[in-house]
Amino acid sequence: MKINWGTGIVIGFVVFISFILYMVVTMLTDKEYNHDLVTEKYYEKGTLYQEEIDAETNTQLLSENVKISNNREGILITFPEDLDPSNIKGTVSFYRPSNKNLDFDLPIVLSRNTLLIPDNRLLEGRWDIKVDWTYEGVHYLNKDKTTY
């Protein structure tokens, strides 16, 4: 049987459309291809973005920044020495880009100017750390990325 060029074009279109339909159905139904938003309540958080910018600006005006470092016991967060630790309030948020089930928040409770996140709370890999804190009514925000 001889196939002319018109029949070949129709066969090509049918094969292409079948491939596209297969890919669309696979992407929509397979749980492996789960495409969630980066954060829950994405649009509500977007409206609070100016407050974050102001808090980051306040952080840059400090004489010393918050330091985040890795050690054997876990991740150590060090606040500026010239601040009274009893007046520092807020939360530390750990965000794992690869798995939202590993995300967690911790309240900031200080006796000295350091906060240790123990090793047993952390898995190896990349963490996005957000230190959201207030000191004497002024809002501060530090964002950092680390690999533990």
ChimeraX attribute file (.defattr): number of C-alpha atoms within 10 A of each C-alpha:
attribute: neighborCount
match mode: 1-to-1
recipient: residues
	/A:1	3
	/A:2	5
	/A:3	7
	/A:4	8
	/A:5	9
	/A:6	9
	/A:7	11
	/A:8	11
	/A:9	11
	/A:10	11
	/A:11	12
	/A:12	12
	/A:13	12
	/A:14	11
	/A:15	11
	/A:16	12
	/A:17	12
	/A:18	11
	/A:19	11
	/A:20	11
	/A:21	10
	/A:22	11
	/A:23	11
	/A:24	10
	/A:25	10
	/A:26	13
	/A:27	13
	/A:28	12
	/A:29	10
	/A:30	9
	/A:31	9
	/A:32	9
	/A:33	10
	/A:34	10
	/A:35	9
	/A:36	8
	/A:37	8
	/A:38	9
	/A:39	10
	/A:40	9
	/A:41	9
	/A:42	10
	/A:43	9
	/A:44	9
	/A:45	11
	/A:46	10
	/A:47	9
	/A:48	10
	/A:49	11
	/A:50	10
	/A:51	13
	/A:52	17
	/A:53	13
	/A:54	14
	/A:55	19
	/A:56	17
	/A:57	15
	/A:58	15
	/A:59	19
	/A:60	14
	/A:61	10
	/A:62	12
	/A:63	9
	/A:64	13
	/A:65	14
	/A:66	18
	/A:67	13
	/A:68	20
	/A:69	13
	/A:70	15
	/A:71	11
	/A:72	8
	/A:73	11
	/A:74	16
	/A:75	19
	/A:76	17
	/A:77	17
	/A:78	16
	/A:79	20
	/A:80	15
	/A:81	14
	/A:82	10
	/A:83	13
	/A:84	15
	/A:85	18
	/A:86	12
	/A:87	12
	/A:88	18
	/A:89	17
	/A:90	17
	/A:91	17
	/A:92	21
	/A:93	18
	/A:94	19
	/A:95	20
	/A:96	18
	/A:97	14
	/A:98	11
	/A:99	8
	/A:100	12
	/A:101	9
	/A:102	14
	/A:103	15
	/A:104	13
	/A:105	13
	/A:106	12
	/A:107	13
	/A:108	16
	/A:109	16
	/A:110	16
	/A:111	9
	/A:112	12
	/A:113	18
	/A:114	19
	/A:115	17
	/A:116	16
	/A:117	16
	/A:118	13
	/A:119	15
	/A:120	8
	/A:121	10
	/A:122	17
	/A:123	12
	/A:124	8
	/A:125	11
	/A:126	14
	/A:127	21
	/A:128	15
	/A:129	18
	/A:130	17
	/A:131	22
	/A:132	20
	/A:133	20
	/A:134	16
	/A:135	15
	/A:136	10
	/A:137	10
	/A:138	10
	/A:139	19
	/A:140	23
	/A:141	23
	/A:142	21
	/A:143	14
	/A:144	13
	/A:145	13
	/A:146	13
	/A:147	11
	/A:148	15
